[in-house]
Amino acid sequence: MRAEIFFMCACGAAAAVRPKAGTQLAILRRSALSSAFSCSLGLGSQLMVARAAITTNADSLPQFDAEGKLISEYEEETAFRTIRSGAASVKILSSWTQQSDSSLVDPVQGSAATLLRFSKSETTFKKTRDLGRAEEVPLARALNLDTELARADMVAAARRMVGGTEYYEYDLAVPAKECVPELATACLPIRVTLLSCCVANGALHVVQVDANPAQWRRSGKALKNLRSTFVVELAEA
C-alpha cells in the first residue's frame, strides 16, 4: 500500500473558484476558524492510512519480577471486523456496532459517529484520476454528497494506492451557519466528514463517515483509520 499526502489547507469543498472581492473576508475568516478547529481536534494532522489504533488488553499487561525483568509475554493488538457493501468494505473496531440509522456506537464511550455510509454510482470514468486533481474535485457534485457539504471546508486531501486502484481521501469541516464576531467559538465547525472514493469496476464508489465535535474528540483517530481501510474488490477480468 502506498499513500501520498499532497494537499492540506482550508478551502471550499465545492468547485475551486476565486471569491469575489466582497466575499473574501468572510471566507478567510471561516477558513481560519475551521483551521483552528481542525488543529485543536487533530484534523490538520497527517492522514493515518490503513494503520490501526493500538489499544491495550488489560488482561495481558506485562508482568515484571522484583528486579524489573519481564517475566511474561506481552503483545498489544486490536481486533477489527469487516463491514461490506457489495464489492466495497471497511474495517471497524470489533467492539463497535452499527445502528439502524447507520451511526456507530462504542460500548464504553458511547456514540462514535453519526454516519457510516457506502454509495455506488455509474460513471464513464475509467480510473479515479479521471475525476481530476484530488484537491480540485467539486466534491458535493462529483460524489453526490448532501447539499450541506457544498459549503464545507476541505481541511486535508490525500491519495493512496491499494492493489493497483487509486483512492482519494478527504477531511471536511462544515462551519456554523451563523458567527458571532465577538465569540470565535461560535464559528467553529459543527460537523466533520471523512471521505474516501475510487473508480473501480465501472462505478464510482464512496464511503462517508460523519461525526459531530464531541464524537470527533472521542473517536477521531479511529474514524480516520476506518476511512483509510476502504477498499473495493476488483471484478475478475
TAMO-V484339 format. One line per field, one symbol per residue. ss: DSSP state (~ for helix, > for strand, _ for the rest). phi: phi as a letter, one per 30 degrees, with the letter a starting at -180 (. if undefined). psi: psi as a letter, one per 40 degrees, with the letter a starting at -180 (. if undefined). A space follows every 10 residues. Layout:
BEGIN
ss=???
phi=???
psi=???
END
This chain:
BEGIN
ss=_>>>>>>___ >>________ ~~~~~~~~~~ ~~~~~~~~~~ ~_________ _______~~~ ___>_____> _________> >>>>>__>>> >>>___>>__ ___>>>___> >>>_>>>>>> >>_____~~~ ~__~~~__~~ ~~____~~~~ ~_>>>>>>>> >>__>>>>>> >>>>_____> __>~~~~___ >>>>>>>>>> __>>>>>>>> >_~~~~~~~~ ~~~~~~~___ >>_____
phi=.bbbcbaaac adddedbddd edcddddddd dddddddddd cjdddddcch bddcbcdddb ddcbddcidd cbdbbdabcb bcccbidcab ccedddbcdd cidcbcdcdj ecadabbcbb bdaddcbddd djdedcddee ddchdddddd cdcddababb cbhiccccbb ccbcdddbbc edbeddcdec acbcbbbaca hibccbcbbc bdedddddbe dddddeedcd bbddddd
psi=hhihhehhih iheahhihii deeddddddd dddddddddd eedeiihhhf hihhihhdef iihiadeeih eiihhhihii ihhigbeiii hihdeiihid eeihhhddea hdiehhhiih iiieididee dahdeehgdd ddefiidded eihhdiiiii hhfehhhiii hihhiidhih degddeeiie hhhhihiihi feihhhhhhi iidddddded dddddddeeh ihhhih.
END
